[in-house]
């Protein structure tokens, strides 16, 4: 039997994502919603939301990736959807959206690398997930997320197209 290296948050994420996928079948949106809810539930009540997210993001992404592996989901869709959910959840509880996007993207790339994904593809999907969340939140968030990713995440500038 393979040893489970997930933390408690990672295990909760994995089980929540598996349960949500099995009950709905809609993988991408379910992962966004589940990870967003987990972020909110995990960090509500703490003083600095952004720091709390930084400490938990890789655990959440690792759990979501394990869930996708177990149910036959696409790892790149999982990375994108998880980052989207983390940024959205962070924004909902008042975390700095740009910083959250950076830590979520970096955490997803790192977790993806551990899972054996192609780093450039994982980067592309993580950046896309963060940008989608920023776009959903609003114009200012969208601009802040893109700028933060371009200046902080290696390879993000190659993914981000100039806005018209």
C-alpha positions in Angstrom: 0.0 0.0 0.0 1.4 3.4 -1.0 2.1 5.8 1.9 -0.1 8.8 1.9 2.0 11.9 2.2 -0.9 14.4 2.2 -1.5 16.6 5.2 -4.8 16.8 6.9 -5.9 19.7 4.6 -4.7 17.8 1.6 -6.7 14.7 2.6 -9.8 16.8 3.3 -9.4 18.5 -0.2 -8.9 15.1 -1.9 -12.0 13.6 -0.3 -14.1 16.7 -0.9 -13.1 16.9 -4.6 -13.7 13.2 -5.1 -17.1 13.4 -3.4 -18.1 16.4 -5.4 -17.0 14.9 -8.7 -18.7 11.6 -8.1 -22.0 13.4 -7.2 -22.0 15.8 -10.1 -19.7 14.5 -12.8 -18.8 18.1 -13.7 -15.1 18.1 -12.9 -13.7 21.6 -13.6 -16.5 23.7 -12.0 -16.8 21.3 -9.1 -13.1 21.7 -8.4 -13.3 25.5 -8.6 -16.2 25.5 -6.1 -14.8 22.9 -3.8 -11.4 24.5 -3.5 -12.9 27.9 -3.1 -15.1 26.6 -0.2 -12.1 24.9 1.4 -10.0 28.1 1.3 -12.9 30.0 2.9 -13.4 27.3 5.6 -9.7 26.9 6.2 -8.7 30.5 6.7 -11.8 32.3 8.0 -11.1 33.7 11.4 -7.4 34.2 10.9 -5.7 37.6 11.0 -3.8 37.7 7.7 -5.7 35.8 5.0 -2.9 36.0 2.5 -0.3 34.4 4.8 -2.9 31.7 5.8 -3.4 30.9 2.1 0.3 30.8 1.5 0.7 28.1 4.1 -2.2 26.0 2.8 -2.2 26.4 -1.0 0.2 23.6 -1.8 -1.7 21.2 0.5 -5.0 22.1 -1.2 -3.5 21.7 -4.7 -1.8 18.4 -3.8 -5.1 17.0 -2.5 -7.0 18.1 -5.6 -4.3 16.5 -7.9 -4.5 13.2 -5.9 -8.3 13.3 -6.3 -8.0 13.9 -10.0 -5.6 11.0 -10.3 -7.9 8.7 -8.4 -11.0 9.5 -10.5 -9.2 9.7 -13.8 -9.3 13.5 -14.1 -7.0 15.6 -16.2 -4.2 17.0 -14.0 -3.9 20.2 -16.0 -7.6 20.9 -15.7 -7.3 20.2 -12.0 -4.4 22.6 -11.7 -6.2 25.4 -13.5 -9.5 24.8 -11.6 -7.8 24.6 -8.3 -5.9 27.9 -8.7 -9.1 29.5 -9.9 -10.9 28.3 -6.8 -8.1 29.4 -4.4 -8.0 32.9 -5.8 -11.8 33.2 -5.8 -12.0 31.9 -2.2 -9.2 34.1 -1.1 -10.9 37.2 -2.6 -14.2 36.2 -0.9 -12.6 36.4 2.5 -10.6 39.5 1.9 -7.1 38.2 1.0 -5.0 40.3 -1.3 -6.0 39.0 -4.7 -2.7 39.6 -6.5 -0.6 37.9 -3.7 -3.1 35.0 -3.5 -2.8 34.5 -7.3 1.0 34.4 -7.1 1.1 31.9 -4.1 -1.7 29.8 -5.7 0.1 29.7 -9.0 3.5 28.9 -7.5 2.0 26.2 -5.2 0.1 24.6 -8.1 3.3 24.5 -10.2 5.2 22.9 -7.4 2.5 20.4 -6.6 2.2 19.6 -10.3 5.9 19.0 -10.6 5.7 16.6 -7.7 2.9 14.8 -9.5 5.1 14.5 -12.7 3.4 17.1 -14.9 5.2 19.1 -17.5 6.3 22.3 -15.7 5.6 24.6 -18.7 2.1 23.2 -19.2 1.4 23.3 -15.4 2.5 27.0 -15.4 0.3 27.8 -18.3 -2.8 26.2 -16.7 -2.1 27.7 -13.2 -1.7 31.2 -14.7 -4.8 30.7 -16.8 -6.8 29.7 -13.7 -5.5 32.7 -11.7 -6.4 35.1 -14.6 -9.9 33.6 -15.0 -10.5 34.1 -11.3 -9.2 37.7 -11.5 -11.5 38.4 -14.5 -14.5 37.0 -12.5 -13.7 39.2 -9.5 -13.5 42.5 -11.5 -11.4 44.8 -13.7 -9.1 46.0 -10.9 -8.5 42.4 -9.7 -7.9 41.2 -13.2 -5.2 43.9 -13.8 -3.6 43.3 -10.4 -3.5 39.5 -10.9 -1.9 39.8 -14.3 0.7 42.3 -13.2 1.6 40.3 -10.1 1.9 37.1 -12.1 4.1 38.7 -14.8 6.5 40.1 -12.2 6.6 37.1 -9.8 6.0 33.8 -11.5 8.7 32.5 -13.9 7.1 31.8 -17.3 3.8 33.7 -16.6 4.7 36.5 -18.9 4.8 34.0 -21.8 1.2 33.0 -21.0 -0.3 36.5 -20.4 -1.4 38.3 -23.5 -1.6 42.1 -23.4 -5.2 43.2 -22.7 -6.9 45.3 -25.4 
